[in-house]
């Protein structure tokens, strides 16, 4: 998952794991069904580019 590529956005997560932390999640796909995964939080490797809120249907807001 590189910047500008296919990605997953978490909207209003219940907690925010810090850099270097891992957390489990369950993805639900229409055809593939349920897939359990583990995400690792890493730096993006560059400056954060702000996107217009309309770019992702207004879900580009920052989590608090």
C-alpha positions as CSV (number, residue, x, y, z in Angstrom):
1,X,0.0,0.0,0.0
2,X,1.9,3.0,-1.3
3,X,0.8,6.7,-1.1
4,X,-1.8,7.2,-3.8
5,X,-2.5,3.5,-4.1
6,X,-5.2,1.3,-2.9
7,X,-5.8,1.8,0.8
8,X,-8.1,1.3,3.7
9,X,-9.4,4.3,5.8
10,X,-10.4,3.8,9.4
11,X,-13.1,6.2,10.4
12,X,-13.4,7.2,14.0
13,X,-11.2,4.4,15.5
14,X,-11.8,3.7,19.2
15,X,-8.1,4.2,19.9
16,X,-5.1,5.2,17.9
17,X,-2.1,2.9,18.1
18,X,1.3,4.6,17.9
19,X,4.1,4.1,15.4
20,X,5.7,0.7,15.7
21,X,2.5,-0.8,17.2
22,X,0.4,-3.6,15.7
23,X,-3.4,-4.2,15.9
24,X,-5.8,-6.9,14.7
25,X,-8.8,-6.2,12.4
26,X,-11.4,-8.2,10.6
27,X,-12.1,-7.3,7.0
28,X,-15.5,-8.4,5.4
29,X,-15.5,-8.9,1.6
30,X,-18.5,-9.4,-0.6
31,X,-17.1,-12.5,-2.4
32,X,-14.1,-13.5,-0.3
33,X,-15.9,-13.4,3.1
34,X,-14.2,-12.6,6.4
35,X,-10.4,-12.2,6.6
36,X,-8.6,-11.6,9.9
37,X,-5.5,-9.4,9.5
38,X,-2.9,-7.6,11.6
39,X,-1.9,-4.1,10.7
40,X,1.5,-2.5,11.6
41,X,1.6,1.3,12.1
42,X,4.5,2.8,10.2
43,X,5.6,6.3,9.0
44,X,4.5,7.3,5.6
45,X,8.1,8.1,4.6
46,X,7.3,11.7,3.6
47,X,5.3,14.8,4.4
48,X,1.5,14.3,4.7
49,X,-0.4,15.7,1.8
50,X,-3.8,17.1,2.7
51,X,-6.7,15.9,0.5
52,X,-9.9,17.9,-0.2
53,X,-12.6,16.4,1.9
54,X,-14.6,15.6,-1.2
55,X,-11.9,13.3,-2.5
56,X,-13.1,10.4,-0.3
57,X,-16.7,11.3,0.2
58,X,-16.0,13.5,3.3
59,X,-14.2,10.6,5.2
60,X,-10.8,12.2,4.8
61,X,-11.2,14.0,8.2
62,X,-8.5,13.4,10.8
63,X,-9.4,11.0,13.7
64,X,-9.2,12.4,17.2
